[in-house]
Amino acid sequence: MRRTLKQRAGRRQLIALETELLTELRALRHRLPHLAGGLVASVDGLLVAHDTHGTEPSGLAAMSAASLSLAHRLADSTGQGEFRESLVRGENGYVATYAAGGSCVLTLLAHPEANIGRLHLEARRSAQRIAALVNDPVPPVETRES
């Protein structure tokens, strides 16, 4: 995905995109007090942006992409339609994965006290905003001629 983005955008635009994604992740964390962190990864497992603490984000990005691929196949083979989201509940909290357009995945880590209904509501909205940020056409960089 980063390769695709690099072909479409210059370095400044990539930095601006990463900044906007990070802003979205931090706003999501602000709206959900029991959110432990989150990241945006490409469908091929590359880390795009993260707001995680205590978790290695590159490895989580790769696992998120693998989970996304498996969830796509599971939803398709059972006739459930296109994948939207998945939730894993562990002893110490939750890992939620949301499709963010066709090229990204949003993964969130939540504490066990998290309100899952609220998590889904806020995360679905964020996934839509992330998809819009990533899929919007990138305007050309203005250059000054000397």
C-alpha positions as CSV (number, residue, x, y, z in Angstrom):
1,M,0.0,0.0,0.0
2,R,2.8,2.4,0.8
3,R,4.3,1.7,-2.6
4,T,0.9,2.5,-4.2
5,L,0.7,5.7,-2.1
6,K,4.2,6.7,-3.0
7,Q,3.4,6.4,-6.6
8,R,0.5,8.7,-6.2
9,A,1.9,11.1,-3.8
10,G,5.1,12.9,-2.8
11,R,6.8,12.6,0.6
12,R,5.0,15.6,2.0
13,Q,1.6,14.2,1.1
14,L,2.5,10.8,2.7
15,I,3.5,12.6,5.9
16,A,0.3,14.6,5.8
17,L,-1.8,11.4,5.3
18,E,0.0,9.7,8.2
19,T,-0.6,12.8,10.4
20,E,-4.3,12.8,9.5
21,L,-4.6,9.0,10.2
22,L,-2.8,9.5,13.6
23,T,-5.2,12.4,14.4
24,E,-8.1,10.1,13.7
25,L,-6.7,7.3,15.9
26,R,-6.1,9.7,18.8
27,A,-9.6,11.2,18.4
28,L,-11.0,7.7,18.6
29,R,-8.9,7.0,21.7
30,H,-10.3,10.2,23.3
31,R,-13.9,9.2,22.5
32,L,-13.4,5.7,23.9
33,P,-11.8,5.8,27.4
34,H,-11.2,2.1,27.5
35,L,-9.3,1.9,24.2
36,A,-5.7,0.8,24.7
37,G,-4.5,1.7,21.2
38,G,-5.0,1.3,17.5
39,L,-3.4,1.2,14.2
40,V,-4.0,1.4,10.5
41,A,-2.4,-1.2,8.3
42,S,-2.4,-1.9,4.6
43,V,-4.1,-5.1,3.5
44,D,-0.7,-6.5,2.8
45,G,0.4,-6.0,6.4
46,L,2.4,-2.8,6.2
47,L,2.0,-0.4,9.1
48,V,0.6,3.0,8.0
49,A,-0.1,4.8,11.3
50,H,-0.3,3.7,14.9
51,D,-1.2,4.9,18.4
52,T,-0.1,1.9,20.4
53,H,1.8,1.7,23.6
54,G,3.3,-1.6,24.9
55,T,2.5,-3.4,21.7
56,E,4.9,-3.8,18.8
57,P,2.9,-2.1,15.9
58,S,4.6,-3.7,12.9
59,G,3.9,-7.2,14.1
60,L,0.3,-6.3,14.9
61,A,-0.1,-4.8,11.5
62,A,1.1,-8.0,9.9
63,M,-1.2,-10.1,12.0
64,S,-4.1,-7.7,11.3
65,A,-3.7,-8.2,7.6
66,A,-3.5,-12.0,8.1
67,S,-6.7,-11.9,10.2
68,L,-8.4,-9.7,7.6
69,S,-7.5,-12.1,4.8
70,L,-8.9,-15.1,6.8
71,A,-12.0,-13.1,7.8
72,H,-12.6,-12.2,4.1
73,R,-12.4,-15.9,3.1
74,L,-14.6,-16.9,6.0
75,A,-17.3,-14.4,5.2
76,D,-17.2,-15.2,1.5
77,S,-17.3,-19.0,1.9
78,T,-20.2,-18.9,4.3
79,G,-22.3,-16.6,2.1
80,Q,-22.2,-13.7,4.6
81,G,-21.1,-11.1,2.1
82,E,-18.2,-8.8,2.2
83,F,-16.2,-8.6,5.4
84,R,-16.9,-5.6,7.7
85,E,-15.5,-6.4,11.2
86,S,-14.3,-9.0,13.6
87,L,-13.9,-9.1,17.4
88,V,-11.6,-11.3,19.4
89,R,-12.2,-11.4,23.2
90,G,-9.3,-12.5,25.3
91,E,-8.9,-12.8,29.0
92,N,-7.4,-9.3,29.2
93,G,-9.4,-7.4,26.7
94,Y,-10.5,-7.2,23.0
95,V,-8.9,-6.9,19.6
96,A,-11.3,-5.5,17.0
97,T,-10.6,-5.4,13.3
98,Y,-12.5,-3.3,10.8
99,A,-12.3,-3.0,7.0
100,A,-11.3,0.6,6.1
101,G,-12.0,0.7,2.4
102,G,-10.4,-1.8,0.1
103,S,-6.8,-1.1,1.0
104,C,-6.6,-0.7,4.7
105,V,-7.6,-2.3,8.0
106,L,-8.3,-0.6,11.3
107,T,-7.3,-2.6,14.4
108,L,-8.2,-1.5,17.9
109,L,-7.1,-2.9,21.3
110,A,-9.6,-2.4,24.2
111,H,-9.5,-3.1,27.9
112,P,-12.0,-5.7,29.2
113,E,-14.2,-2.9,30.7
114,A,-14.8,-1.4,27.2
115,N,-18.4,-0.9,26.0
116,I,-18.4,-3.0,22.9
117,G,-21.5,-1.4,21.4
118,R,-19.8,2.0,21.7
119,L,-16.5,0.6,20.4
120,H,-18.3,-0.7,17.3
121,L,-20.2,2.5,16.7
122,E,-17.1,4.8,17.0
123,A,-14.8,2.4,15.1
124,R,-17.2,2.0,12.2
125,R,-17.3,5.8,11.8
126,S,-13.5,6.0,12.0
127,A,-13.1,3.2,9.5
128,Q,-15.2,5.2,7.0
129,R,-13.2,8.3,7.6
130,I,-9.9,6.4,7.2
131,A,-11.1,4.9,4.0
132,A,-12.0,8.3,2.7
133,L,-8.6,9.7,3.7
134,V,-6.7,6.9,2.0
135,N,-8.9,6.6,-1.1
136,D,-9.3,10.3,-1.8
137,P,-7.3,11.5,-4.9
138,V,-4.1,13.1,-3.8
139,P,-3.8,16.7,-5.0
140,P,-0.6,17.5,-6.8
141,V,2.2,19.2,-4.9
142,E,2.6,22.8,-5.7
143,T,6.1,23.6,-6.8
144,R,7.8,26.9,-7.1
145,E,9.8,27.7,-10.1
146,S,12.9,29.8,-9.5
